[in-house]
Amino acid sequence: MKKPSTDVLYQEESTYVDMLLRKSWSMRIAETVAFVLGMMILAQFFPSNDTTFKVLAFAIAIAVVGLAPFLYKATMRPVYKLTKTHLIVSISGKETSYPLSEVEQVYEGRHFYRLGGKKESLMVSRQFLSHLNERLFYYHKGNKRR
């Protein structure tokens, strides 16, 4: 197997907005579980028809959705690198390299890609996605772009 090229064309750390808008499935599930647990705890202290319950339920929803990207970024530290031949994804210090031959866009214009046969959500900016799509285009066409 070919060794990945060390010439990084583009590198990006996930920002709060990218993580808020382009969440992975695991992040969505964790948010849902946290919200349900918060609601179960809240239901123990207030009746469901009480105004305080409704306000606190709304506050829990905002807190879970708003704080999840901060927590994920602090713990996982996702970094994406694009080289001429590979997409390198680093999460929690664990770096995984995908040859561009194993990377394909699942939905046109979206952040879902098939990486090594598995559907993944890339939590990166549109600029990074456009660089990746351009690189995939040239890679699959066999053109050399410098």
KAVEN-V644764 format. One record per pair of residues at least 24 apart in sequence whose ideal C-beta (glycine too) atoms are under 8 Angstrom apart, sorted by the first residue. I is the first residue (numbers start at 0). J is the second residue. If there is no record, write none. Layout:
I;J
I;J
//
This chain:
1;84
1;98
3;82
3;84
3;85
3;87
3;96
3;98
4;82
4;83
4;84
4;85
5;82
6;82
6;83
7;80
7;81
7;82
8;81
8;82
8;83
8;130
8;134
9;80
9;81
9;127
9;130
9;131
10;78
10;79
10;80
10;81
11;78
11;79
11;123
11;124
11;126
11;127
12;76
12;77
12;78
12;79
13;72
13;77
13;78
13;79
13;122
13;123
14;124
15;68
15;69
15;72
17;122
17;123
17;124
18;67
18;68
18;71
18;72
18;77
18;122
19;64
19;65
19;68
21;110
21;120
21;121
21;122
21;123
22;67
22;68
22;120
22;122
23;119
23;120
23;122
24;120
26;67
26;71
29;67
30;63
30;64
30;67
33;63
33;67
34;59
34;60
34;63
37;62
37;63
77;122
79;121
79;123
79;127
81;127
81;130
81;131
81;134
83;134
83;138
84;138
86;114
86;131
88;114
88;119
88;121
99;134
99;135
99;138
99;139
100;138
102;131
102;135
103;135
104;132
104;135
//
